[in-house]
Amino acid sequence: MDLPQQTAPAPAAELRASDADRDRVADLLREALAEGRLTADEHAERVDGVLHAKTVGELEVFIRDLPGAHRGSGAAAYTPVPPRPAPGTIPAEADANVVAVFSSAVRRGRWRAGRRLHAYAVFGSVEIDLSEALFEYQQVVVKAVSVFGDVRIRVPENISLRGTGGGVLGSFEVSPLDSVDPGAPVVYVDGWAVLGSVEARPRRGKVVADILERVQDKVDRKLRKHLGR
C-alpha cells in the first residue's frame, strides 16, 4: 500500500512576502539613505524592486549588503496570536479617551496603556503612540473613529497588531504584526473612517519593555498595597 507523501514546508526565502515584510525592508533602505550608504538613485531603484517583490527571498536581495539586513527577517518562528478577547472580558468603558474636534490630540511617551482606549477625530487629528507605553495587560483594544479627520496609531515592533474595521469614502489601514514572543501584548484596532483615515502600524526601532519587568512591576505594586493596609 502506498503511503501519502508529506510535502516539506517551503524554505523561508520562498514564502510569499507580506506588507509587513515590505515595510521592514523599506525602513532599512530609508535608514541606509539617511546614513549615506545609498545614493538617491540607488534608494529609488531598490524601493521600486521592493514594491514588486513577491517572496521574502526577493526582498532580502535589496538589503543583504546593509547592516541589520536579517533583523526581523521572515525566518523568525512566529507564534499564533491569541484569540480576540471574549465579549465581556474587556470592559466596554474606556480607560482613556483621546478626542479631537476641529483640533489635534496626542498621547505619547511613557504612559500606562489600559485594556481599552477610545480615539475620536472629528475634523481633527489624533495620534496614539504606544511605542514607549507600559503594557499592564496582554490584550489591548483601541477603538478608533475618524470623521473628516485622521487617527494614527503606533505600536512597538515586537508586539502583535490586528485590526477590524473599514472606511466610508475613507481609509482604514492596519498593518498586521506578529510577535515571536507568545506572551507579548496584542493590540486590536477596531473602528471606522468616514471621509477620513485610520492607520495603525509599528514604529521601527521601538520595542516594548521586557515581559518579566512588567510582571515584576505588577507584583511590587500589589505587595506595596498589601503592606500599606
Residue pairs with C-beta under 8 A, 6 or more apart in sequence:
11 57
12 56
12 57
12 73
12 74
12 75
13 55
13 56
13 57
13 60
13 74
14 55
14 56
14 57
15 55
15 56
15 74
16 54
16 55
16 56
17 53
17 54
17 55
17 56
17 58
17 59
17 74
18 176
19 175
19 176
20 175
20 176
20 177
20 178
20 202
21 56
21 59
21 74
22 50
22 51
22 53
22 59
23 175
23 201
23 202
24 71
24 72
24 204
25 50
25 59
25 60
25 62
25 63
26 47
26 50
27 204
28 63
28 66
28 68
28 69
28 71
29 38
29 43
29 46
29 47
29 50
29 62
29 63
29 66
30 43
32 38
32 43
32 63
32 66
33 40
33 43
37 66
38 46
46 62
49 58
49 61
49 62
50 59
50 62
53 59
53 62
56 73
56 74
56 75
59 74
60 69
60 70
60 73
63 69
72 157
76 180
77 180
78 178
78 179
78 180
79 178
79 179
79 180
79 181
79 182
80 182
81 160
81 162
81 178
81 186
82 138
82 139
82 186
84 139
84 162
84 188
85 139
85 141
85 188
89 139
90 115
90 116
90 139
90 141
91 115
91 116
92 116
93 116
94 114
94 116
94 117
94 118
94 143
95 113
95 114
95 115
95 116
95 117
96 107
96 114
96 117
96 118
97 117
97 118
97 119
97 120
98 105
98 106
98 107
98 117
98 118
98 119
98 120
98 126
98 128
99 105
99 119
99 120
99 121
99 126
100 120
100 121
100 122
100 124
100 125
100 126
100 149
101 120
101 122
101 123
101 124
102 122
102 123
102 124
103 124
104 124
104 125
104 126
104 127
105 121
105 124
105 125
105 126
105 127
106 126
106 127
106 129
107 127
107 128
107 129
108 127
108 128
108 129
108 131
108 132
109 129
109 132
110 132
110 133
110 134
111 132
111 133
111 134
112 133
112 134
112 136
113 130
113 133
113 134
113 135
113 136
113 137
113 140
114 136
114 137
114 140
115 137
115 139
115 140
115 141
116 140
116 141
116 142
116 143
117 128
117 140
117 141
117 142
117 143
118 142
118 143
119 126
119 128
119 142
119 143
119 144
119 145
119 151
119 153
119 191
120 126
120 145
120 146
121 145
121 146
121 147
121 149
121 150
121 151
121 196
122 147
122 148
122 149
123 147
123 148
123 149
124 149
125 149
125 150
125 151
125 152
126 144
126 146
126 149
126 150
126 151
126 152
127 151
127 152
127 153
127 154
128 142
128 151
128 152
128 153
128 154
129 153
129 154
129 203
130 140
130 153
130 154
130 155
130 156
130 187
131 154
131 155
131 156
131 203
131 206
132 206
133 208
134 209
134 214
134 217
135 159
135 185
135 208
135 209
135 214
136 214
136 218
137 185
138 183
138 184
138 185
138 186
139 185
139 186
139 188
140 185
140 186
140 187
140 188
141 187
141 188
141 190
142 153
142 187
142 188
142 189
142 190
142 191
142 200
143 190
143 191
144 151
144 153
144 165
144 189
144 190
144 191
144 198
144 200
145 151
145 191
145 192
145 193
145 194
145 198
146 170
146 191
146 192
146 193
146 194
146 196
146 197
146 198
147 194
147 195
147 196
148 194
148 195
148 196
149 196
150 193
150 196
150 197
150 198
150 199
151 191
151 193
151 196
151 197
151 198
151 199
152 199
152 200
153 187
153 189
153 198
153 199
153 200
153 201
154 200
154 201
154 202
154 203
154 206
155 161
155 177
155 187
155 200
155 201
155 202
155 203
156 202
156 203
156 206
156 207
156 208
157 177
157 202
157 203
157 204
157 205
157 206
157 207
158 179
158 180
158 181
158 184
158 207
158 208
159 177
159 179
159 184
159 185
159 186
159 187
159 202
159 208
160 177
160 178
160 179
160 184
160 185
160 186
160 187
161 174
161 175
161 176
161 177
161 186
161 187
161 189
161 200
161 201
161 202
162 174
162 176
162 186
162 187
162 188
162 189
163 172
163 173
163 174
163 176
163 188
163 189
163 190
163 200
164 188
164 189
164 190
165 172
165 174
165 189
165 190
165 191
165 192
165 193
165 198
166 172
166 192
166 193
167 192
167 193
167 194
167 197
167 198
168 192
168 193
168 194
168 195
169 194
169 195
170 192
170 193
170 194
170 195
170 196
170 197
170 198
171 193
171 197
171 198
171 199
172 191
172 192
172 193
172 197
172 198
173 197
173 198
173 199
173 200
173 201
174 189
174 198
174 199
174 200
174 201
175 200
175 201
175 202
177 201
177 202
179 186
181 211
183 211
184 208
184 211
185 208
187 200
189 198
189 200
191 198
192 198
